[in-house]
């Protein structure tokens, strides 16, 4: 039997939308679908301490917080882009970096197409300005380092080596939220940023 006998390359969302993964339309993207999906997708393949897995929705809020602290008066668009930086994972899931390296460029191509459609849906440029991309990437690495040490069982020395992290470690602790809490907080922050 063929792997995909129907030729279907779309996913139906609970909103009723159908998102074509080969040619995603911004018109088929709803923030409620993104929030639901990201709140139920676990970072680190679920290999984190705590009662709940660390969701991509919670991670996205952490990245936004880091951008807001690191960038002097961040533009509204940058803040929204930071919150949505992993939005494609509502359909592609959060593959760990080593696995992405194993499967190669096909996954990355789908991820980019969906992410660009998300950007357009919410009034951002399909491809973000380079300074925004750098700020978000730096915050993403900071968040990953913090998560690795706080929740994923890495020693600080190991995480510093793997993530090439040279900065001061942020203060505080990280406790994963229940999926519904992460979903609600993500939507609340989106609505505040989107007006």
Protein Blocks (a to p, Z undefined) as FASTA:
>chain_A
ZZblnopabdcdfkopacdfklccfklpcfklmmmmmmmpcghhlpagdjbdcdfklmmm
mmmmmmmmmpghiafklmmmmmmmmmmmmmnopadfklmmmnommlmmmmmmmmmmmmmm
nopafbacfklmmmmmmmmmmmmmmmmmmmnopafklmmmmnopabdcdedddddddfkl
mmmmmmmmmmmmnZZ
